């Protein structure tokens, strides 16, 4: 996976996380607190996944930079 695609995926995931939190506690909570809590739980799982996706192959990129 290339650095730009990893970076793009990371920012999409983190953006999704922020949107879920903002929607959950500013909009959805008026209709369903349970749905807002579930959205927050999903949003809590996204940052570790985003870090893993963002770092996939980073060690290989670093080794390529050292070789050349």
N, CA, C and O atoms as a Tripos MOL2 file, in Angstrom:
@<TRIPOS>MOLECULE
protein
  272   271    68     0     0
PROTEIN
NO_CHARGES

@<TRIPOS>ATOM
      1 N           0.8520   -1.1760    0.0000 N.3       1 UNK1
      2 CA          0.0000    0.0000    0.0000 C.3       1 UNK1
      3 C           0.8960    1.2370    0.0000 C.2       1 UNK1
      4 O           1.8400    1.3150    0.7860 O.2       1 UNK1
      5 N           0.6130    2.1900   -0.8620 N.am      2 UNK2
      6 CA          1.4520    3.3760   -0.9650 C.3       2 UNK2
      7 C           1.1470    4.3670    0.1420 C.2       2 UNK2
      8 O           0.0760    4.3500    0.7490 O.2       2 UNK2
      9 N           2.1140    5.2220    0.3830 N.am      3 UNK3
     10 CA          1.9960    6.1970    1.4660 C.3       3 UNK3
     11 C           0.7820    7.1080    1.2730 C.2       3 UNK3
     12 O           0.0620    7.3750    2.2350 O.2       3 UNK3
     13 N           0.5400    7.5870    0.0540 N.am      4 UNK4
     14 CA         -0.5890    8.5100   -0.1600 C.3       4 UNK4
     15 C          -1.9280    7.8220    0.0580 C.2       4 UNK4
     16 O          -2.8490    8.4210    0.6130 O.2       4 UNK4
     17 N          -2.0460    6.5720   -0.3720 N.am      5 UNK5
     18 CA         -3.3230    5.8710   -0.1680 C.3       5 UNK5
     19 C          -3.5320    5.5430    1.3140 C.2       5 UNK5
     20 O          -4.6610    5.5770    1.8040 O.2       5 UNK5
     21 N          -2.4370    5.2240    2.0340 N.am      6 UNK6
     22 CA         -2.5640    4.9920    3.4780 C.3       6 UNK6
     23 C          -2.9840    6.2670    4.1890 C.2       6 UNK6
     24 O          -3.8400    6.2410    5.0740 O.2       6 UNK6
     25 N          -2.3790    7.3820    3.8010 N.am      7 UNK7
     26 CA         -2.7070    8.6630    4.4200 C.3       7 UNK7
     27 C          -4.1610    9.0470    4.1320 C.2       7 UNK7
     28 O          -4.8660    9.5380    5.0140 O.2       7 UNK7
     29 N          -4.5980    8.8230    2.9020 N.am      8 UNK8
     30 CA         -5.9780    9.1340    2.5290 C.3       8 UNK8
     31 C          -6.9530    8.2770    3.3340 C.2       8 UNK8
     32 O          -7.9660    8.7770    3.8240 O.2       8 UNK8
     33 N          -6.6460    6.9860    3.4700 N.am      9 UNK9
     34 CA         -7.5120    6.0840    4.2370 C.3       9 UNK9
     35 C          -7.5630    6.5080    5.7010 C.2       9 UNK9
     36 O          -8.6260    6.4840    6.3230 O.2       9 UNK9
     37 N          -6.4100    6.8950    6.2510 N.am     10 UNK10
     38 CA         -6.3600    7.3500    7.6450 C.3      10 UNK10
     39 C          -7.2630    8.5630    7.8550 C.2      10 UNK10
     40 O          -8.0530    8.5970    8.7990 O.2      10 UNK10
     41 N          -7.1460    9.5570    6.9750 N.am     11 UNK11
     42 CA         -7.9510   10.7610    7.1490 C.3      11 UNK11
     43 C          -9.4410   10.5020    6.9270 C.2      11 UNK11
     44 O         -10.2760   11.1210    7.5870 O.2      11 UNK11
     45 N          -9.7850    9.6010    6.0120 N.am     12 UNK12
     46 CA        -11.1930    9.2430    5.8320 C.3      12 UNK12
     47 C         -11.7450    8.5730    7.0890 C.2      12 UNK12
     48 O         -12.8530    8.8810    7.5270 O.2      12 UNK12
     49 N         -10.9770    7.6680    7.6580 N.am     13 UNK13
     50 CA        -11.4320    6.9910    8.8760 C.3      13 UNK13
     51 C         -11.5790    7.9650   10.0430 C.2      13 UNK13
     52 O         -12.5700    7.9170   10.7720 O.2      13 UNK13
     53 N         -10.6080    8.8380   10.2190 N.am     14 UNK14
     54 CA        -10.6900    9.7930   11.3250 C.3      14 UNK14
     55 C         -11.7990   10.8180   11.0890 C.2      14 UNK14
     56 O         -12.4560   11.2470   12.0370 O.2      14 UNK14
     57 N         -12.0070   11.2060    9.8550 N.am     15 UNK15
     58 CA        -13.1210   12.1000    9.5350 C.3      15 UNK15
     59 C         -14.4590   11.4520    9.8430 C.2      15 UNK15
     60 O         -15.3680   12.0920   10.3710 O.2      15 UNK15
     61 N         -14.5700   10.1740    9.5050 N.am     16 UNK16
     62 CA        -15.7870    9.4220    9.8180 C.3      16 UNK16
     63 C         -16.0090    9.3630   11.3230 C.2      16 UNK16
     64 O         -17.1370    9.4910   11.7990 O.2      16 UNK16
     65 N         -14.9370    9.1710   12.0580 N.am     17 UNK17
     66 CA        -15.0200    9.1360   13.5170 C.3      17 UNK17
     67 C         -15.5740   10.4560   14.0590 C.2      17 UNK17
     68 O         -16.4880   10.4670   14.8840 O.2      17 UNK17
     69 N         -15.0160   11.5500   13.5890 N.am     18 UNK18
     70 CA        -15.4840   12.8650   14.0500 C.3      18 UNK18
     71 C         -16.9390   13.1190   13.6830 C.2      18 UNK18
     72 O         -17.7070   13.6370   14.4940 O.2      18 UNK18
     73 N         -17.3170   12.7560   12.4670 N.am     19 UNK19
     74 CA        -18.7090   12.9530   12.0340 C.3      19 UNK19
     75 C         -19.6580   12.1290   12.8930 C.2      19 UNK19
     76 O         -20.7220   12.6110   13.2820 O.2      19 UNK19
     77 N         -19.2790   10.8830   13.1900 N.am     20 UNK20
     78 CA        -20.1290   10.0470   14.0400 C.3      20 UNK20
     79 C         -20.3200   10.6560   15.4250 C.2      20 UNK20
     80 O         -21.4370   10.6770   15.9420 O.2      20 UNK20
     81 N         -19.2600   11.1440   16.0190 N.am     21 UNK21
     82 CA        -19.3560   11.7350   17.3590 C.3      21 UNK21
     83 C         -20.2270   12.9890   17.3260 C.2      21 UNK21
     84 O         -21.1080   13.1610   18.1680 O.2      21 UNK21
     85 N         -19.9810   13.8560   16.3590 N.am     22 UNK22
     86 CA        -20.7430   15.1140   16.2810 C.3      22 UNK22
     87 C         -22.2210   14.8290   16.0280 C.2      22 UNK22
     88 O         -23.0880   15.4140   16.6770 O.2      22 UNK22
     89 N         -22.5060   13.9400   15.0930 N.am     23 UNK23
     90 CA        -23.9150   13.6150   14.8210 C.3      23 UNK23
     91 C         -24.5750   12.9290   16.0090 C.2      23 UNK23
     92 O         -25.7260   13.2130   16.3390 O.2      23 UNK23
     93 N         -23.8440   12.0330   16.6450 N.am     24 UNK24
     94 CA        -24.4250   11.2810   17.7610 C.3      24 UNK24
     95 C         -24.8650   12.2050   18.8850 C.2      24 UNK24
     96 O         -25.9680   12.0500   19.4100 O.2      24 UNK24
     97 N         -24.0300   13.1580   19.2620 N.am     25 UNK25
     98 CA        -24.3280   13.9420   20.4520 C.3      25 UNK25
     99 C         -24.9380   15.3060   20.1690 C.2      25 UNK25
    100 O         -25.2980   16.0250   21.1010 O.2      25 UNK25
    101 N         -25.0610   15.6760   18.8910 N.am     26 UNK26
    102 CA        -25.7390   16.9300   18.5730 C.3      26 UNK26
    103 C         -27.0610   16.7370   17.8410 C.2      26 UNK26
    104 O         -27.8790   17.6550   17.7990 O.2      26 UNK26
    105 N         -27.2840   15.5570   17.2630 N.am     27 UNK27
    106 CA        -28.5050   15.3290   16.4990 C.3      27 UNK27
    107 C         -29.2420   14.0830   16.9810 C.2      27 UNK27
    108 O         -30.4040   14.1660   17.3800 O.2      27 UNK27
    109 N         -28.5840   12.9470   16.9480 N.am     28 UNK28
    110 CA        -29.2410   11.6590   17.1850 C.3      28 UNK28
    111 C         -29.7280   11.5170   18.6140 C.2      28 UNK28
    112 O         -30.7420   10.8590   18.8470 O.2      28 UNK28
    113 N         -29.0440   12.1070   19.5730 N.am     29 UNK29
    114 CA        -29.4210   11.9230   20.9780 C.3      29 UNK29
    115 C         -30.8190   12.4320   21.2960 C.2      29 UNK29
    116 O         -31.4320   11.9890   22.2670 O.2      29 UNK29
    117 N         -31.3350   13.3630   20.4840 N.am     30 UNK30
    118 CA        -32.6840   13.8730   20.7150 C.3      30 UNK30
    119 C         -33.7410   12.8190   20.4080 C.2      30 UNK30
    120 O         -34.8290   12.8510   20.9840 O.2      30 UNK30
    121 N         -33.4350   11.8820   19.5070 N.am     31 UNK31
    122 CA        -34.3800   10.8470   19.1470 C.3      31 UNK31
    123 C         -34.1000    9.5400   19.8610 C.2      31 UNK31
    124 O         -35.0290    8.8380   20.2620 O.2      31 UNK31
    125 N         -32.8120    9.2010   20.0270 N.am     32 UNK32
    126 CA        -32.4810    7.9180   20.6430 C.3      32 UNK32
    127 C         -31.1070    7.9890   21.3100 C.2      32 UNK32
    128 O         -30.0770    8.0720   20.6420 O.2      32 UNK32
    129 N         -31.1200    7.9540   22.6050 N.am     33 UNK33
    130 CA        -29.8620    7.9560   23.3410 C.3      33 UNK33
    131 C         -29.0930    6.6650   23.0800 C.2      33 UNK33
    132 O         -27.8640    6.6740   23.0080 O.2      33 UNK33
    133 N         -29.8070    5.5670   22.9400 N.am     34 UNK34
    134 CA        -29.1600    4.2860   22.6660 C.3      34 UNK34
    135 C         -28.4070    4.3340   21.3430 C.2      34 UNK34
    136 O         -27.2720    3.8660   21.2570 O.2      34 UNK34
    137 N         -29.0270    4.8910   20.3220 N.am     35 UNK35
    138 CA        -28.3630    5.0050   19.0170 C.3      35 UNK35
    139 C         -27.1250    5.8950   19.1230 C.2      35 UNK35
    140 O         -26.1030    5.6100   18.4990 O.2      35 UNK35
    141 N         -27.2120    6.9640   19.9030 N.am     36 UNK36
    142 CA        -26.0620    7.8540   20.0780 C.3      36 UNK36
    143 C         -24.9140    7.1370   20.7800 C.2      36 UNK36
    144 O         -23.7510    7.3360   20.4300 O.2      36 UNK36
    145 N         -25.2350    6.3080   21.7640 N.am     37 UNK37
    146 CA        -24.2030    5.5430   22.4660 C.3      37 UNK37
    147 C         -23.5760    4.5080   21.5250 C.2      37 UNK37
    148 O         -22.3600    4.3160   21.5420 O.2      37 UNK37
    149 N         -24.3840    3.8520   20.7200 N.am     38 UNK38
    150 CA        -23.8580    2.8710   19.7610 C.3      38 UNK38
    151 C         -22.9630    3.5670   18.7390 C.2      38 UNK38
    152 O         -21.8950    3.0570   18.4010 O.2      38 UNK38
    153 N         -23.3900    4.7240   18.2460 N.am     39 UNK39
    154 CA        -22.5560    5.4850   17.3050 C.3      39 UNK39
    155 C         -21.2330    5.8760   17.9550 C.2      39 UNK39
    156 O         -20.1890    5.8370   17.3040 O.2      39 UNK39
    157 N         -21.2650    6.2480   19.2150 N.am     40 UNK40
    158 CA        -20.0410    6.6070   19.9290 C.3      40 UNK40
    159 C         -19.1340    5.4000   20.1200 C.2      40 UNK40
    160 O         -17.9120    5.5200   20.0350 O.2      40 UNK40
    161 N         -19.7260    4.2400   20.3760 N.am     41 UNK41
    162 CA        -18.9240    3.0230   20.5260 C.3      41 UNK41
    163 C         -18.2310    2.6600   19.2160 C.2      41 UNK41
    164 O         -17.0670    2.2610   19.2080 O.2      41 UNK41
    165 N         -18.9530    2.8000   18.1210 N.am     42 UNK42
    166 CA        -18.3410    2.5530   16.8060 C.3      42 UNK42
    167 C         -17.2310    3.5560   16.5520 C.2      42 UNK42
    168 O         -16.1620    3.1990   16.0570 O.2      42 UNK42
    169 N         -17.4860    4.8140   16.8930 N.am     43 UNK43
    170 CA        -16.4760    5.8570   16.7020 C.3      43 UNK43
    171 C         -15.2490    5.6130   17.5760 C.2      43 UNK43
    172 O         -14.1420    5.9990   17.2000 O.2      43 UNK43
    173 N         -15.4250    4.9880   18.7180 N.am     44 UNK44
    174 CA        -14.2880    4.7040   19.6060 C.3      44 UNK44
    175 C         -13.3790    3.6150   19.0420 C.2      44 UNK44
    176 O         -12.1930    3.5690   19.3700 O.2      44 UNK44
    177 N         -13.9160    2.7480   18.2070 N.am     45 UNK45
    178 CA        -13.1320    1.6690   17.6170 C.3      45 UNK45
    179 C         -12.3490    2.1500   16.3920 C.2      45 UNK45
    180 O         -11.3250    1.5640   16.0420 O.2      45 UNK45
    181 N         -12.8180    3.1930   15.7540 N.am     46 UNK46
    182 CA        -12.2130    3.6440   14.5010 C.3      46 UNK46
    183 C         -10.7690    4.1450   14.6590 C.2      46 UNK46
    184 O          -9.9430    3.7710   13.8260 O.2      46 UNK46
    185 N         -10.3980    4.9570   15.6520 N.am     47 UNK47
    186 CA         -9.0170    5.4560   15.7110 C.3      47 UNK47
    187 C          -7.9310    4.3750   15.7550 C.2      47 UNK47
    188 O          -6.9350    4.5150   15.0440 O.2      47 UNK47
    189 N          -8.0650    3.3110   16.5480 N.am     48 UNK48
    190 CA         -7.0290    2.2760   16.4780 C.3      48 UNK48
    191 C          -6.9470    1.6160   15.0970 C.2      48 UNK48
    192 O          -5.8580    1.3050   14.6150 O.2      48 UNK48
    193 N          -8.0960    1.4100   14.4750 N.am     49 UNK49
    194 CA         -8.1140    0.8390   13.1260 C.3      49 UNK49
    195 C          -7.4350    1.8000   12.1510 C.2      49 UNK49
    196 O          -6.6840    1.3700   11.2760 O.2      49 UNK49
    197 N          -7.6970    3.0890   12.2990 N.am     50 UNK50
    198 CA         -7.0890    4.0900   11.4190 C.3      50 UNK50
    199 C          -5.5690    4.0980   11.5670 C.2      50 UNK50
    200 O          -4.8520    4.2430   10.5770 O.2      50 UNK50
    201 N          -5.0800    3.9440   12.7780 N.am     51 UNK51
    202 CA         -3.6320    3.9080   13.0000 C.3      51 UNK51
    203 C          -3.0200    2.6750   12.3410 C.2      51 UNK51
    204 O          -1.9590    2.7590   11.7220 O.2      51 UNK51
    205 N          -3.6830    1.5460   12.4730 N.am     52 UNK52
    206 CA         -3.1800    0.3190   11.8530 C.3      52 UNK52
    207 C          -3.1480    0.4690   10.3370 C.2      52 UNK52
    208 O          -2.1530    0.1280    9.6980 O.2      52 UNK52
    209 N          -4.2320    0.9760    9.7640 N.am     53 UNK53
    210 CA         -4.2900    1.1800    8.3080 C.3      53 UNK53
    211 C          -3.2450    2.2010    7.8730 C.2      53 UNK53
    212 O          -2.5840    2.0170    6.8520 O.2      53 UNK53
    213 N          -3.0960    3.2670    8.6360 N.am     54 UNK54
    214 CA         -2.1350    4.3050    8.2870 C.3      54 UNK54
    215 C          -0.6940    3.8480    8.3380 C.2      54 UNK54
    216 O           0.1620    4.4230    7.6660 O.2      54 UNK54
    217 N          -0.4100    2.8160    9.1300 N.am     55 UNK55
    218 CA          0.9590    2.3420    9.2670 C.3      55 UNK55
    219 C           1.2540    1.0630    8.4970 C.2      55 UNK55
    220 O           2.3730    0.5530    8.5640 O.2      55 UNK55
    221 N           0.2810    0.5350    7.7720 N.am     56 UNK56
    222 CA          0.5220   -0.6750    6.9940 C.3      56 UNK56
    223 C           1.6280   -0.4310    5.9780 C.2      56 UNK56
    224 O           1.5220    0.4700    5.1450 O.2      56 UNK56
    225 N           2.6590   -1.2070    6.0430 N.am     57 UNK57
    226 CA          3.7460   -1.0790    5.0830 C.3      57 UNK57
    227 C           4.6850    0.0720    5.3440 C.2      57 UNK57
    228 O           5.5860    0.3000    4.5380 O.2      57 UNK57
    229 N           4.5270    0.8070    6.4180 N.am     58 UNK58
    230 CA          5.3880    1.9540    6.7010 C.3      58 UNK58
    231 C           6.8260    1.5160    6.9280 C.2      58 UNK58
    232 O           7.7570    2.2190    6.5360 O.2      58 UNK58
    233 N           7.0140    0.3790    7.5450 N.am     59 UNK59
    234 CA          8.3670   -0.1230    7.7710 C.3      59 UNK59
    235 C           9.0390   -0.4580    6.4420 C.2      59 UNK59
    236 O          10.2300   -0.2000    6.2700 O.2      59 UNK59
    237 N           8.2940   -1.0260    5.5080 N.am     60 UNK60
    238 CA          8.8390   -1.3250    4.1890 C.3      60 UNK60
    239 C           9.2370   -0.0520    3.4550 C.2      60 UNK60
    240 O          10.2770   -0.0200    2.7970 O.2      60 UNK60
    241 N           8.4170    1.0060    3.5600 N.am     61 UNK61
    242 CA          8.7540    2.2900    2.9430 C.3      61 UNK61
    243 C          10.0250    2.8540    3.5410 C.2      61 UNK61
    244 O          10.8660    3.3940    2.8230 O.2      61 UNK61
    245 N          10.1700    2.7330    4.8490 N.am     62 UNK62
    246 CA         11.3530    3.2650    5.5210 C.3      62 UNK62
    247 C          12.6130    2.5200    5.0710 C.2      62 UNK62
    248 O          13.6560    3.1400    4.8610 O.2      62 UNK62
    249 N          12.5260    1.2120    4.9250 N.am     63 UNK63
    250 CA         13.6640    0.4220    4.4830 C.3      63 UNK63
    251 C          14.0470    0.7500    3.0440 C.2      63 UNK63
    252 O          15.2300    0.7540    2.7060 O.2      63 UNK63
    253 N          13.0620    1.0240    2.1960 N.am     64 UNK64
    254 CA         13.3350    1.4110    0.8110 C.3      64 UNK64
    255 C          14.0660    2.7490    0.7570 C.2      64 UNK64
    256 O          14.9600    2.9370   -0.0680 O.2      64 UNK64
    257 N          13.6870    3.6830    1.6370 N.am     65 UNK65
    258 CA         14.3450    4.9960    1.6710 C.3      65 UNK65
    259 C          15.8030    4.8670    2.0850 C.2      65 UNK65
    260 O          16.6580    5.5790    1.5590 O.2      65 UNK65
    261 N          16.1030    3.9600    3.0270 N.am     66 UNK66
    262 CA         17.4680    3.7740    3.4810 C.3      66 UNK66
    263 C          18.3480    3.1270    2.4270 C.2      66 UNK66
    264 O          19.5460    3.4020    2.3570 O.2      66 UNK66
    265 N          17.7560    2.2680    1.6070 N.am     67 UNK67
    266 CA         18.5240    1.5360    0.5950 C.3      67 UNK67
    267 C          18.9830    2.4460   -0.5300 C.2      67 UNK67
    268 O          20.0400    2.2260   -1.1220 O.2      67 UNK67
    269 N          18.1890    3.4700   -0.8260 N.am     68 UNK68
    270 CA         18.4870    4.2860   -2.0070 C.3      68 UNK68
    271 C          19.0090    5.5710   -1.6140 C.2      68 UNK68
    272 O          19.3200    6.3990   -2.4690 O.2      68 UNK68
@<TRIPOS>BOND
     1     1     2 1
     2     2     3 1
     3     3     4 2
     4     3     5 am
     5     5     6 1
     6     6     7 1
     7     7     8 2
     8     7     9 am
     9     9    10 1
    10    10    11 1
    11    11    12 2
    12    11    13 am
    13    13    14 1
    14    14    15 1
    15    15    16 2
    16    15    17 am
    17    17    18 1
    18    18    19 1
    19    19    20 2
    20    19    21 am
    21    21    22 1
    22    22    23 1
    23    23    24 2
    24    23    25 am
    25    25    26 1
    26    26    27 1
    27    27    28 2
    28    27    29 am
    29    29    30 1
    30    30    31 1
    31    31    32 2
    32    31    33 am
    33    33    34 1
    34    34    35 1
    35    35    36 2
    36    35    37 am
    37    37    38 1
    38    38    39 1
    39    39    40 2
    40    39    41 am
    41    41    42 1
    42    42    43 1
    43    43    44 2
    44    43    45 am
    45    45    46 1
    46    46    47 1
    47    47    48 2
    48    47    49 am
    49    49    50 1
    50    50    51 1
    51    51    52 2
    52    51    53 am
    53    53    54 1
    54    54    55 1
    55    55    56 2
    56    55    57 am
    57    57    58 1
    58    58    59 1
    59    59    60 2
    60    59    61 am
    61    61    62 1
    62    62    63 1
    63    63    64 2
    64    63    65 am
    65    65    66 1
    66    66    67 1
    67    67    68 2
    68    67    69 am
    69    69    70 1
    70    70    71 1
    71    71    72 2
    72    71    73 am
    73    73    74 1
    74    74    75 1
    75    75    76 2
    76    75    77 am
    77    77    78 1
    78    78    79 1
    79    79    80 2
    80    79    81 am
    81    81    82 1
    82    82    83 1
    83    83    84 2
    84    83    85 am
    85    85    86 1
    86    86    87 1
    87    87    88 2
    88    87    89 am
    89    89    90 1
    90    90    91 1
    91    91    92 2
    92    91    93 am
    93    93    94 1
    94    94    95 1
    95    95    96 2
    96    95    97 am
    97    97    98 1
    98    98    99 1
    99    99   100 2
   100    99   101 am
   101   101   102 1
   102   102   103 1
   103   103   104 2
   104   103   105 am
   105   105   106 1
   106   106   107 1
   107   107   108 2
   108   107   109 am
   109   109   110 1
   110   110   111 1
   111   111   112 2
   112   111   113 am
   113   113   114 1
   114   114   115 1
   115   115   116 2
   116   115   117 am
   117   117   118 1
   118   118   119 1
   119   119   120 2
   120   119   121 am
   121   121   122 1
   122   122   123 1
   123   123   124 2
   124   123   125 am
   125   125   126 1
   126   126   127 1
   127   127   128 2
   128   127   129 am
   129   129   130 1
   130   130   131 1
   131   131   132 2
   132   131   133 am
   133   133   134 1
   134   134   135 1
   135   135   136 2
   136   135   137 am
   137   137   138 1
   138   138   139 1
   139   139   140 2
   140   139   141 am
   141   141   142 1
   142   142   143 1
   143   143   144 2
   144   143   145 am
   145   145   146 1
   146   146   147 1
   147   147   148 2
   148   147   149 am
   149   149   150 1
   150   150   151 1
   151   151   152 2
   152   151   153 am
   153   153   154 1
   154   154   155 1
   155   155   156 2
   156   155   157 am
   157   157   158 1
   158   158   159 1
   159   159   160 2
   160   159   161 am
   161   161   162 1
   162   162   163 1
   163   163   164 2
   164   163   165 am
   165   165   166 1
   166   166   167 1
   167   167   168 2
   168   167   169 am
   169   169   170 1
   170   170   171 1
   171   171   172 2
   172   171   173 am
   173   173   174 1
   174   174   175 1
   175   175   176 2
   176   175   177 am
   177   177   178 1
   178   178   179 1
   179   179   180 2
   180   179   181 am
   181   181   182 1
   182   182   183 1
   183   183   184 2
   184   183   185 am
   185   185   186 1
   186   186   187 1
   187   187   188 2
   188   187   189 am
   189   189   190 1
   190   190   191 1
   191   191   192 2
   192   191   193 am
   193   193   194 1
   194   194   195 1
   195   195   196 2
   196   195   197 am
   197   197   198 1
   198   198   199 1
   199   199   200 2
   200   199   201 am
   201   201   202 1
   202   202   203 1
   203   203   204 2
   204   203   205 am
   205   205   206 1
   206   206   207 1
   207   207   208 2
   208   207   209 am
   209   209   210 1
   210   210   211 1
   211   211   212 2
   212   211   213 am
   213   213   214 1
   214   214   215 1
   215   215   216 2
   216   215   217 am
   217   217   218 1
   218   218   219 1
   219   219   220 2
   220   219   221 am
   221   221   222 1
   222   222   223 1
   223   223   224 2
   224   223   225 am
   225   225   226 1
   226   226   227 1
   227   227   228 2
   228   227   229 am
   229   229   230 1
   230   230   231 1
   231   231   232 2
   232   231   233 am
   233   233   234 1
   234   234   235 1
   235   235   236 2
   236   235   237 am
   237   237   238 1
   238   238   239 1
   239   239   240 2
   240   239   241 am
   241   241   242 1
   242   242   243 1
   243   243   244 2
   244   243   245 am
   245   245   246 1
   246   246   247 1
   247   247   248 2
   248   247   249 am
   249   249   250 1
   250   250   251 1
   251   251   252 2
   252   251   253 am
   253   253   254 1
   254   254   255 1
   255   255   256 2
   256   255   257 am
   257   257   258 1
   258   258   259 1
   259   259   260 2
   260   259   261 am
   261   261   262 1
   262   262   263 1
   263   263   264 2
   264   263   265 am
   265   265   266 1
   266   266   267 1
   267   267   268 2
   268   267   269 am
   269   269   270 1
   270   270   271 1
   271   271   272 2
@<TRIPOS>SUBSTRUCTURE
     1 UNK1         2 RESIDUE 1 A UNK
     2 UNK2         6 RESIDUE 1 A UNK
     3 UNK3        10 RESIDUE 1 A UNK
     4 UNK4        14 RESIDUE 1 A UNK
     5 UNK5        18 RESIDUE 1 A UNK
     6 UNK6        22 RESIDUE 1 A UNK
     7 UNK7        26 RESIDUE 1 A UNK
     8 UNK8        30 RESIDUE 1 A UNK
     9 UNK9        34 RESIDUE 1 A UNK
    10 UNK10       38 RESIDUE 1 A UNK
    11 UNK11       42 RESIDUE 1 A UNK
    12 UNK12       46 RESIDUE 1 A UNK
    13 UNK13       50 RESIDUE 1 A UNK
    14 UNK14       54 RESIDUE 1 A UNK
    15 UNK15       58 RESIDUE 1 A UNK
    16 UNK16       62 RESIDUE 1 A UNK
    17 UNK17       66 RESIDUE 1 A UNK
    18 UNK18       70 RESIDUE 1 A UNK
    19 UNK19       74 RESIDUE 1 A UNK
    20 UNK20       78 RESIDUE 1 A UNK
    21 UNK21       82 RESIDUE 1 A UNK
    22 UNK22       86 RESIDUE 1 A UNK
    23 UNK23       90 RESIDUE 1 A UNK
    24 UNK24       94 RESIDUE 1 A UNK
    25 UNK25       98 RESIDUE 1 A UNK
    26 UNK26      102 RESIDUE 1 A UNK
    27 UNK27      106 RESIDUE 1 A UNK
    28 UNK28      110 RESIDUE 1 A UNK
    29 UNK29      114 RESIDUE 1 A UNK
    30 UNK30      118 RESIDUE 1 A UNK
    31 UNK31      122 RESIDUE 1 A UNK
    32 UNK32      126 RESIDUE 1 A UNK
    33 UNK33      130 RESIDUE 1 A UNK
    34 UNK34      134 RESIDUE 1 A UNK
    35 UNK35      138 RESIDUE 1 A UNK
    36 UNK36      142 RESIDUE 1 A UNK
    37 UNK37      146 RESIDUE 1 A UNK
    38 UNK38      150 RESIDUE 1 A UNK
    39 UNK39      154 RESIDUE 1 A UNK
    40 UNK40      158 RESIDUE 1 A UNK
    41 UNK41      162 RESIDUE 1 A UNK
    42 UNK42      166 RESIDUE 1 A UNK
    43 UNK43      170 RESIDUE 1 A UNK
    44 UNK44      174 RESIDUE 1 A UNK
    45 UNK45      178 RESIDUE 1 A UNK
    46 UNK46      182 RESIDUE 1 A UNK
    47 UNK47      186 RESIDUE 1 A UNK
    48 UNK48      190 RESIDUE 1 A UNK
    49 UNK49      194 RESIDUE 1 A UNK
    50 UNK50      198 RESIDUE 1 A UNK
    51 UNK51      202 RESIDUE 1 A UNK
    52 UNK52      206 RESIDUE 1 A UNK
    53 UNK53      210 RESIDUE 1 A UNK
    54 UNK54      214 RESIDUE 1 A UNK
    55 UNK55      218 RESIDUE 1 A UNK
    56 UNK56      222 RESIDUE 1 A UNK
    57 UNK57      226 RESIDUE 1 A UNK
    58 UNK58      230 RESIDUE 1 A UNK
    59 UNK59      234 RESIDUE 1 A UNK
    60 UNK60      238 RESIDUE 1 A UNK
    61 UNK61      242 RESIDUE 1 A UNK
    62 UNK62      246 RESIDUE 1 A UNK
    63 UNK63      250 RESIDUE 1 A UNK
    64 UNK64      254 RESIDUE 1 A UNK
    65 UNK65      258 RESIDUE 1 A UNK
    66 UNK66      262 RESIDUE 1 A UNK
    67 UNK67      266 RESIDUE 1 A UNK
    68 UNK68      270 RESIDUE 1 A UNK
